[in-house]
Amino acid sequence: MSVKKNATLLLLLCLFSAQLVFAQTYKVKTIVIDAGHGGSKPGARGSFSLEKNVALKVALKLGRKLEDELPGVKILYTRKTDVDVDFYKRAALANDNKADLFISIHCNSMPDKRIVTGYSKTRKGKKIPQYSYVKNKTTSGTETFVAGSHRLNEQDAAIRENEDIKLEKNYKQNYNGYDPNDPETFIILSLFKNIFRDKSLKLAKLIQDNYTHDDNRVNRGVKEQGVLILQRCGMPAVLTEIGFISNPTEEEYMNSAHGQEEIVNSIYKAIKTYKKETETN
């Protein structure tokens, strides 16, 4: 048998083995809840509230809901008070604790709109528009993000640290000597990145569907982008924008006990469904 055929069979065997190990061992045992922004980084500003405070209230309520309803699952928080936590530390918390899900809570906002308020004229009579800015208060809805495919290569380090327990015992040693030109290593890293992407998309869709069907929210969809907080997570991860703080109606909703309860229930139900549909023995 040729060397080329041997190499091909080896790659296929590695792919099959990695898939089998992951399929046999996947359970949601640890979830990290991330409240966006904090401390000196307030995030988006509404007419009477700040994103960092809304995100924290929802994150804490979501964590308590999960602790009550899923007692066998460990819940960790990137912050529980009004403090600033760097992006890399948030992802590191999830990676170091071998988390199975990472969920980041944020509020959306629209920039001010530039409108023409009049014209002036030059000495030669040419009209020059004069502009001012007004608040965009009409855009509404929810959207949930997963790491964009063009940034998935940045997950390699996180995957090497977080997924060795899901592979054969001697594979951690191979990771320490990671060679990006080694096709065996490359194909397994690619496999895990694709698994994380697929599972992230699944959870994001479940969250969005619940917002829409249960809470009658405007569905802005599931989107893939190079979001810093997601691209370093070595596990399925989503960032959910729970509404527009720049929209007065949505700002009121997100700050109300009723609105926060609906948001938390929608995310919780999505996690429960995701857990049921993806866990294996």
Order of alpha helices (4+ residues) and beta strands (2+ residues): alpha-beta-alpha-beta-alpha-beta-beta-beta-beta-alpha-alpha-alpha-beta-alpha-beta-alpha-alpha
